[in-house]
Amino acid sequence: MHTFYEFIVDGEHQISFAREEAKSIAKKFGFGNPKLEEIAIIVSELASNIHKYAGAGKIIIVPFVSANLKALDIYSVDHGPGIEDINRVLQDGYTTKTSLGIGLGAVKRMSDEFDIYSFFKDSLINKNITIIFSRKYLKDSEKHYKFAFLSRALKGEDYNGDALFLNIEGKKLTAALIDGIGHGEIAYTASYRAINYLIKNYEKNLDDILQDIDKELNHTFGAVASIIKIDKQKRKMIHAGVGNISARVLNAVNKINPISTNGYLGSNKIKIKTEEYDWSPNNIIIMTSDGIREKWNLSYYNELMAKHPAIIAQFIFQFFAKPNDDASIFVIT
């Protein structure tokens, strides 16, 4: 079940609490030393920065599990005054008085992937936000793609009806965002039945995958889905979708407008339409469930478009996730 853990940092006492909780989550996830200690240091430094410069904020821990990947994503999010000179804070020796004294430059070196973004309110979004991202992989491996996924259940629900699938083999990628119809356990049952099918059959073509999932979900409330295959060597992307999962491709040299078929998987009434596009190195694909409001538009924020998918995902999630629905976003470059 994909979810994330939030720890409020509004005082010095919360720094050690966030550190120990993050270390506990990482240990259960399979991390051992020295990576466990590095995770503890990263969280301590990020929480200390929130306390010193923003006054209050959140540490967000996101365990990421998919077909052949396991990672722990760590975010620092605050709405404080922001960081005007990011290059300066990444220099060695620039630390906070309450930090461990290692600085964000050292945090960056301890991270397998790292990025930082500070946005100052404008006429569209009337709030500052600073997002710092750090990822630790459970096992090191060559990565031809960058990606991020954020998902949380409707408040009060124990089950999240949204689910993801991601498989990367060399320069080939298969990814899916599934949204079970409804909320709670009935939605979870449908979406994870679809994911379990994908784990075993992701190598099939998209037509067959969606037709088979349609049959697999016969005795459930059904689900909607968006699925893509990308081959960077061939510079091709194939997309197929059913229902109201939004898929957008940004920065494309030639316009890419993925369209989904009306209906839902499990109805036995769907007509699958796959579309093939050219894939360029600067492309960003963003898939969102209907728990993310569709009004977001990154064309106003050129600096954000150049950031790690995790920064993009967190920015959209913080400002556009609906409080009254399961909400998920999947970003891939």
PATOR-19623 format. One record per residue (C-alpha): residue in one letter; y, x, z. Coordinates in steps of 0.2 Angstrom, whole numbers, plus 2048, in hexadecimal, padded with zeros to 3 digits. Example, Ala and Ser with C-alpha at 12.3 -4.5 7.8 and 13.67 -1.06 7.14 Angstrom:
PATOR-19623
A7EA83E827S7FB844824
end
This chain:
PATOR-19623
M800800800H8108087FAT81E807807F82B812810Y830816821E842815827F84981E836I85B81B83BV86582A840D87482584BG873832859E86D84385CH85D83C865Q858834855I85684584CS84684B856F83F839855A841839842R83984A841E82A84684BE827836842A82883E831K81C84C837S81083E83DI81083582DA80E845823K7FF84A82EK7F783982BF7FA83B818G7F084B818F7FD85981AG7F9868825N80287882AP80D880824K81387181AL814866829E820871831E82A872822I82B85F821A83185F833I83E86C830I844862820V84685282AS84F85A839E85C86282DL85F852823A860848833S86C85483BN87785482CI87884182DH87D842840K88A84F83DY89284A82EA88F83782BG88D83183DA87F825838G87282482AK85F823826I85182E823I845826817I83382D816V829827807P81682C805F81282C7F2V8008297EDS7FA8267DBA7EB82A7D0N7EC83D7D1L7FC8407DCK8008417EEA8128457F4L81D841803D82F83D7FEI83D83F80BY84E838809S85E839813V86A82A80FD87B827817H88B81F813G89782C81BP8A5835813G89A83E807I899850800E8A68567F5D89F8677F1I88C8667F0N88B8787EAR89387E7FAV887874806L87887C7FCQ87E88E800D87489780DG87E89881DY88688781BT87F87D82AT884870836K887874848T87986884DS86C86D840L85E87A841G86A886839I860888829G86C87E81DL86887380EG865882803A85588680EV85087480DK8518757FBR8468847FAM83987C806S83886D7FAD82D86B7EBE83B8607E4F84C85E7EAD85D8567E5I86D8507EDY87A8437E8S88A83D7EFF89382E7E8F8A48297EDK8A88167EDD8B080F7DDS8B57FE7D6L8A37F97D3I89B7FF7E3N8A67FF7F2K89D80B7FDN89981E7FEI8888247FET87F835800I86D8377FBI8638477FEF8518477F8S8438537FCR8318527F6K82185B7FCY81185A7F2L80185A7FBK7FA8657EDD8038707E1S80186C7CFE80B86E7BEK81785F7BCH81D85A7ABY82584A7B1K8318467BFF82F8357C8A83382B7D7F82D81A7DEL83580F7ECS82D7FF7F1R82E7F4801A8287E3805L8327D3809K8387D581BG82C7CD826E81D7CF81BD80E7DB81FY8097DD80DN8137E37FEG80F7DA7EED8177E87E3A80C7F77DEL80D8067D3F8018107C9L8058227C3N7F982E7BAI7FF83F7B3E7F484A7A9G7FD8587A1K80A851796K802840796L8088327A2T8028207A6A80D8167B2A80E8047B7L8187F97C2I80E7E97C8D8167DA7D1G80A7CE7D8I8117BC7D7G8177B57E8H8187BF7F8G80C7C6805E7F97C8804I7F77BD7F5A8037C87EBY7FC7D87F1T7EA7D27ECA7EF7D07DAS7F97DF7D8Y7ED7EB7E0R7DF7E37D6A7E97E87C7I7EB7FA7CDN7D97FC7D1Y7D57F87BFL7E28047B9I7DB8127C3K7CA8107BAN7D180C7A9Y7E28147A6E7DC81D797K7DA80D78DN7E8807781L7F57FB789D7EF7EC77FD7DD7ED787I7E47F2798L7EF7E2799Q7E27D6792D7D57DD79EI7E17DB7ADD7E57CA7A7K7D27C67AAE7D17D07BAL7DE7C57C2N7D67B47BDH7D37AF7CFT7E47B57D6F7F57AE7D6G7F97BB7C8A8057C97C5V8127D07B9A8127E27B3S81A7EF7A9I80F7FE7A3I81480D799K80B81C791I81582C78DD81083B784K81D849784Q813854778K81484676BR825840771K81E82E772M81F82077EI81680F77DH81A800788A8137EF78BG8187E3798V8157D179EG8217C77A9N8317CC7B1I82F7DE7B5S83F7E77AEA83D7F77A4R84C80079EV84D811795L85D81B797N86482A78EA85982677FV85E82E76EN85881E765K85A80E76EI84B809778N84A7F777FP8397F3786I8357E1785S8287D7790T81D7C878BN8217B8794G8147B27A0Y8097BB7ADL7F97C47AFG7EB7B97B5S7F07AA7AAN7E47AE79BK7F37A9790I7FC7B978DK8007C177CI8027D477DK80F7DD773T80F7F0774E81E7FA76EE81E80C769Y82E81776BD834829769W835832779S84383F77CP84484C78AN854843791N84C832793I84C8297A3I8418197A5I84480E7B4M8387FF7B8T83D7F37C5S8357E37CDD83F7D37CEG8447D97E0I8517E47D8R8607DB7D2E8637DF7BFK8767E27C0W8747F57C3N87B7FF7B5L87B8127B5S8868157A6Y8948167B2Y88D8247BCN8898337B0E88683F7BFL8798347C6M8708337B5A86D8467B6K8658457C8H8528457CDP84A8347CAA8498327DDI85C8327DFI85E8257D1A85081A7D9Q85881B7EAF86A8187E4I8648087DBF8598037E9Q8678057F6F8737FA7EDF8697EE7E3A8597EA7ECK8577D77F1P8547D4804N84A7C4800D83C7CC7F5D8307DA7F3A83A7E77EAS8347F67E0I83C8037D4F8338107CAV83D81E7C1I83582B7B5T83C8397AB
end
